[in-house]
Amino acid sequence: MKKIRTIENLDRIDRKILRELQANGRISYVDLGSTVGLSTSPCIERVKRLEREGFIQTYTAKVDPHRLNAAILIFVQIKLKAVSPDVFEDFRRAVTNIPHIQECHFVSGSFDYLMKVRIESMSHYRELLGEILRQLPGVKDTESFVVVEEVKESINIPIQD
């Protein structure tokens, strides 16, 4: 069985590469190599290895939700009627097909799932809540939290030297 490498197995340069790519996924290999102290070819080899090993999962663009009619951010707690593997699986499968749900996490506590939803307006959210979220398999109750101000949002993971 192949051993999965973790952050402890990465050297200082690999860690710097990951930090730089989190800050700017479009940086050129030339600039990235210069920043981390490598020539271009070894830099490319390291990035490709980090991709193969799963440290780098994908590259993406952060877009402005206000310009895309998704300015309203809402967190939704979902409580299910029953707790069984089938109910959880049916719920998970249904959630993956709803584009307005950006994130959905199975959590501990007094509810079962926490969702992050982006939507155009409160009237659209009322519609999403009533016609879609409350109709998901096994949903017993929901509680919504409308975000008044986004203080910090990041997908970056801190990487220590």
PEWOJO-V438492 format. One record per backbone hydrogen bond with DSSP energy under -0.5 kcal/mol. NH is the residue of the N-H (numbers start at 1). CO is the residue of the C=O. If there is no record, write none. Layout:
nh->NH co->CO
nh->NH co->CO
//
This chain:
nh->9 co->6
nh->10 co->7
nh->15 co->11
nh->16 co->12
nh->17 co->13
nh->18 co->14
nh->19 co->15
nh->20 co->16
nh->21 co->17
nh->22 co->18
nh->23 co->19
nh->24 co->20
nh->27 co->24
nh->32 co->28
nh->33 co->29
nh->34 co->30
nh->35 co->31
nh->36 co->32
nh->37 co->33
nh->38 co->33
nh->43 co->39
nh->44 co->40
nh->45 co->41
nh->46 co->42
nh->47 co->43
nh->48 co->44
nh->49 co->45
nh->50 co->46
nh->51 co->47
nh->52 co->48
nh->53 co->49
nh->54 co->51
nh->55 co->50
nh->56 co->50
nh->57 co->55
nh->63 co->61
nh->65 co->63
nh->67 co->64
nh->68 co->64
nh->69 co->66
nh->70 co->65
nh->72 co->119
nh->73 co->71
nh->74 co->117
nh->75 co->145
nh->76 co->115
nh->77 co->143
nh->78 co->113
nh->79 co->141
nh->81 co->138
nh->84 co->82
nh->88 co->84
nh->89 co->85
nh->90 co->86
nh->91 co->87
nh->92 co->88
nh->93 co->89
nh->94 co->90
nh->95 co->91
nh->96 co->92
nh->97 co->94
nh->98 co->95
nh->99 co->97
nh->101 co->98
nh->102 co->100
nh->102 co->116
nh->103 co->116
nh->105 co->114
nh->107 co->105
nh->107 co->112
nh->112 co->78
nh->113 co->78
nh->114 co->105
nh->115 co->76
nh->116 co->103
nh->117 co->74
nh->117 co->115
nh->118 co->100
nh->119 co->72
nh->125 co->121
nh->126 co->122
nh->127 co->123
nh->128 co->124
nh->129 co->125
nh->130 co->126
nh->131 co->127
nh->132 co->128
nh->133 co->128
nh->134 co->129
nh->135 co->132
nh->136 co->133
nh->139 co->136
nh->140 co->79
nh->141 co->79
nh->143 co->77
nh->145 co->75
nh->147 co->73
nh->151 co->149
nh->160 co->158
//
